[in-house]
């Protein structure tokens, strides 16, 4: 006796199961692929968004720094203007008593027998013309002016006899020395107060 086994329905069922598993696996792969694609897209969008926020923050900070730099530049320009004004005020404050110093030192250094005839001042340069009874008095006058703190070393430009006698007419040039700001002694302060 021969047993005949019909495997056709079993194979059909197996093929249906395999087909079902294949479609399930295909569906799972599609779901995983779509999910992975969506996840990657979301990740890149989040990364792009975060980078854009960082870029925006950097641009904002850069604009603030540019504004601060402009403000600092303006403040430095104002500072330079103020320093220039302070320098000018200091020069004026120091220089306002210079005429008094010049006259004081001219009279204090005047040697007996010497008379000043003319005084010209142009900036710090002084030109002085005078007359003396003899050459020795002219030399003494030059030494006295050189010893004064207000003047530089005087330079004698001419000496000539006046009226055929021993009397001498002379002219000389020198520069006025400006004292350094803040270095004037306490003796100068009464002059400043008197002029105010």
Steps between C-alpha positions, in 0.01 A plus 500: 500500500621835409415803690453802292562822680383812338745777602342762282281659772795494744726666246226748421470585869876526536518725195217716643684519837826594327320752288329642810836516687659665199229769482517550876883534479459728199245709690727512807797598279287772337383624841858490632628672182235770523556539873878512453462750215265714707738475799798602286300787348391614848859473628636706209222756538578527872872533426430764234266687734757489782773622262275780378435601861875499567559705183227742604654531848846559346358764264321671789816496712701623201260793451522581871881486483502724191276744685727486807808553280337803335407635843855445626639676191267795561601508868868490404444790259323694777784410738758629250302824460480541877872429541575760233278751680671421832838548332390835357357610837822394672710694249278805546515466879878465496548765232272766646762608751783499246474873423529569872804271522662667198454849640608395848819332374577786260482754780677274750788438260542865399858612565575854619567729207300289251169618359256299289374686199285244324359150569333287232343165571388255234389168646785396728764711318601826662694783329642762732668831414667721756784732582784479750773733619781262392577152359550350848140583593377331179694186598366517857147536363544190280623301801209622714244401233667159460469445876124572495287184507245638254740543206730284292859610433478848338673554166648844439427605143662847487681760709574845365625825639230753568571867426877459461559457875550198720125431521396179318176402326441124492239250386464137597270207457394221735218258551257485784499167684155364575487324837369144504136460603467447872869577567455865591592561860274623776647847453308524171159434653453856639549638150240260364255593775558872448430474126181296543 
